């Protein structure tokens, strides 16, 4: 779990002092390299595909397709800040989007109550993950993989391999299909959640404690931080975010099926890991995660408009992750060289 530790590599004022402009630029290049690459790709595809890429229709399509992945990435990065990983973001969304529909169609519950139940179950699952990791002392990768597999099995059992369909109220559909100022409402959900998470992680004791735990849990304990409480809370937050993504997916698809959801796991984790390579390289951070999801969305959209095949998306996800890790490695080596 060393890649999740909170040892940010952005240059400090002391490091930049006395360096010529060229050296300063080189020190900032790894920090904002992914941002620069994102802007470059947007410009490149806008020039090469002027009739389809730089359009409002394409922007709406990207937001509609990737907002859920962005929510999952932001949810996954919360335990990552504490040096843990949560794989249930990919498995949980399968069960939660099915339950969001079946609670209404099979039990006849009003949609606000169905949504509240799903969010509560997501939080409970996160709490269980936290107990397995902090109390039972099971590695977070193994614990959340096991929990996620159980959730997926429950989804298969609940559906019996069939689609969950039925007439749902317009209010439920509106959670995802509403447009505000020409953009999907999911974009505004994402902005609000991103800003709140940024404030909490960067400017409150909660965020500082999580990063301290991720950097060195033993040292955090010796400094009086109740590490168990904060790690469990991180998993609860991640589970709730996953459940919210499941609700939005259900409102978008209007059907529930166990074959949908697992494909979100890799891009969600890639987005979170990419976030640890930019803005504040060396630690996961909110704006870096957003940039990580954006570059995946932009790259995949542009390549697909050029006629890329169905295998383009997983290939791009993997290649981008490797490139980002290379950028982070360069930043770390560069910082070590400057110290010497």
N, C-alpha and C positions, 0 to 999 in steps of 0.2 A: 504493500500500500504506500510505498514511498512517493509514488507519483501524485498522491493526493495530499501530501503534506503542505502546510501553509507557509512556505518559504518563498515569498514573492521575489521576483528577480528584476523588477523595474529599477532603473537607475536612480540613485539618490542625488541630492544636490551636492553632497560631498564628493561623490564619485565624478560628477560632471565638472566640478570646479577645476579650472586650469586646462581642461581638454580642448583641443582645437575643434572647430565646427564640424569638420569631417568625422572626427571620432565621436562627437556627440550624436550626430546623425546615425552612425553605425550602432551606437548603444541603444537608440530608440527604435531602430529598424526591427529588431526581433520582438520588441514590445508591441508595436502596432503593425507588424507585418501582415497579420491576418486581416486587419481592417483595410490596409492598403490593397491587399489582394482582392478583397470583396469589392471595393470601389472600382478596381481595374476590371474585374469580370463584368460588373454592371455596365461600365463604359464600353467594353469590348462587344458584349452581346447586343447592346443598344445600337452600335454601329453596324454590326453584321446582320442583325435582324430588326431593322428599323420599323417594320410594319407589324411586328407581333410582340417583341420583347418590351420596349419602353411604352407600354400601353396600360391604361387603367384596368382593362380586362385581365391582363397577365398579372398585375399586382393583386387584384382580387383573388385570382386563382392561387397564387403563391401563399397568400395569407390564409385562405380557406384550407389549403392542403397542409400547411406547416405549422399553423397555430397550435394544434394539439401536440405535435412533436416538441414545439418550444415549451409548452407547459410541462410536459414530461421531463424535458432536459432540466428545466429550472427546479422541478421537484427532486430529480436525481442528484443535483448538485448540493442540496442541503446536507444530506448525510456525507457527501464527499468532502464538504468543508470540515467535517469532524473526522476525516480519515476513514470513512466507511463507504460501502457501496450498496445500492439498493436495486436489485434486479427485478423486484416486483413491479416496477414501473411498466415493464413490457407485458407481464403476465396479468397483473391486476386489471388493466384496462379492458381485457377480454371479458372478465366476469362483470365488471362494473357497468359497462355499456349494455350488457344483456339484462342485468337486474334493473337498470333505469327504465327499460321498456317492459319487462315482464311484471314488475310490481304494479304497473298501470293496467296492462292488458289482462293479466291473470287474477290479480287481487282487487283490481278496480280502485286503487289508491289515487288520490289527486296528485298531479305531477309535482307540486312543491314538496309534499310529504315523501314521495318516492325519491326525489333528489336528495332530501335531507337524510333519508335512510342510507342511501348509497354513500354519501359523504361521511356519515358516521361509521359505516362499515370500513371505509377506506382508512379512517383514523384508527379504528380498532386494529386493523391489520398492521398498520405502522407501529402501533404500541406493542403488538405481539412480536414483530421483528426486533424492536428495541430490546424486549425482554430476552429474546433468544441470543442477541449479540452481547448485551451487557450483563445479564444475570446468568444465563446458561454458558456464556463465554464461547459461543460458536462463532467462527469466522463469518463476517458479514456476507461474503460472497456465497458461502455454503448455505447459511441460514436463509437468505432471501431467495436463493435458487430453490431451496426446498419449499418455502412458503409459496413462492410464485407457481411452482409446479402443482401444488395442492389447489391453488386458486384456479388454475387452468383446468384441472381435473373436475372441480366443482362446476365450472362453466360447461364442460362437456356433459356432465351428468344432468345438469339442470335443463339443457336444451335437448338432450337425447340425440344430438347430431342434427337437429332441425333448426330452421330459422325462427326467431321470435318476432312475430308480426302482429299488427293490430292497429286500429284507429287511435291515434294519439291526439291530445288537444293542441290547438294552435299555439297556446302559450309555451308548451314544451318545445315545439319546433322553433319558436322564435328565439330560444336561447342561443341558437347557432345561425339561423337563417336571416336574422334582422340585419339591415344595412343602416349605418349611421354616417352621414356625410359621404356617401358613396363607397364606404369600406365595410367589410363584414364586422359585426359586433365583436367577434373573437379577437380582433386586433386591439380593441379597447380593453377587453379583459386582460390581454397580455401586457399592455402598457401599464395598467394599474398594478398588476401583480409584480411586474418587473421593478417598478419604482419602489413599491413597498418592501420587496426583498432587498433591494439595493440599500435602502435606508437602514433596515434592520441589521444587515450583515456588516455594513461599513461604519455605521454611526451609533450603534447601541451596544451595551455590554453583551447581549445575546450573541451577536455576530463575532465580537472579539473573543468570547469564550469558545465558540465553535472552532474558530481558526486556531486558537491556542491548543485545543484538544487535538485537532488534526496535526499540529506541528509536533507536539510531545504530550501525550496524555498523562504520563507520570508527573511531568513538571507542572502541568495544569492542576493535578490533584494536590501537589505539594503547595501550590499557591492558593488553595482553598476553593477551587472551582468544583462544584458538584457534577463531575463529568458524566455520571450515569444518567442523571436527570436531563442533561442537555442532549446527550446522544439519543436517548429514547424520544425526546421531543423532536429531534431532527427527523427520525423515522416517522413519527406521527404526522409531521408536516408533509413529508414526502408521500405518505399514503393518502392524505387528504387531497393533495394536488393530483395524484393519479386518479382518484375517484372523480374529481372535477373534470379531468380530461375524458374519462369514460362517459360522463353525462353529456358533454359536448359532442362526443363522437356519436352517441345514440341519437341526439337531436339532429345530427347531420345525416346519418345513414337511414334513420327511421326504421331500421330492422336490427335485430341482434343475432349474431352468429359467432360461434366459437372459432371460426377460421379467420376472424378479423381481429387484429390487435397485436399479435406477436411481431408483425413486421415493423412495429414502432420501436421495439426494444433497441436495435442497433443504432438507428439514427438518433434516438434520444440520448443514449450513452455517448455516442460520438460527439453530439453537440455539447454535452457537459464536459467531456475531456478536451475538446477543442477550446472551450472556455478557459481552461487552465493554461493555455499557451499564448494568450493575448491579453492586452490591457494590463493585467497583473500576472505575467507569466510565472509559473511555479505554484500557483494556487488557483482553485476554482473561484470564479467571480461572476456576478450577475451579468454585467455588460459583455464580458467575454463569451459567456454562454449564448447570449442573444446573437452576437456576431457569428459564433460557430454555427448556429442554426441557419442564419441568413446566408452564409456562404454556401452551405449545403443546398439550400433552396434555390439560390440564384444559379449555381453551377448546374444542378440537375435540370432546372427549367430550361436554361439555355441549350444544353446538350440535347435534351429531348426535342426541342424545337428544330434542331438540326437533323432530326430523324433518328436519334439514338434508340437502340433496342431496349427491351425490358430489363436487361442485365446492367444497364448503365448506372442506375441508381445505387445498387450495392457496391459496384466497382468504384464509383465516385466517392462514396462514403469511406471506403477503405483507404483509397489513395490519399484523400484529404487528411484523414487521421494520421497517416504516416508522414505526410509533409509537415503537418502541424507539430508532431513530435520532434521532427528534425529541427524546426524553428526553435522549439523550446530547448532542445539540447544545445544548439548554437548559443542561445542566450546564456545558458548556464556555464558553458565553457568560456564564453567571452567575459562573463563576470569574474570567473576564477582567474583568468589571465590578467584582467585589469587590477585585481587585488595583489597579484604578485608583482 
